[in-house]
Amino acid sequence: MNGCKCEAIHMRVVVKGKYDKGSAEVVYNRRSDAFTALKRYNNVLLDGKPMKIEIVGTNSELPVTARANVSAMNRQRKRTFVMTIN
């Protein structure tokens, strides 16, 4: 992408509940975007459960687009949250 040598920032998103558990890893190419998402989404409810978000590391060899799929079983219904950042 536009010749930018970016370092990928990894963020872990975890949702835990009595009957459902889910997790995802989101990869950002700018540290500031990762921390903005951390501040905005940490403890926000997803399917009635708070998301726990943490920065877990960096890796410059991973792709620069961020993708997250968070799936959770809510009784008999599967719900999916998808976030894409370019």
Secondary structure, 3 states (H helix, E strand, C coil): CCCCCCCEEEEEEEEECCCCEEEEEEEECCHHHHHHHHHHHCCCEECCEEEEEEEEEEECCCCCCEEEEEEEEECCEEEEEEEEEC
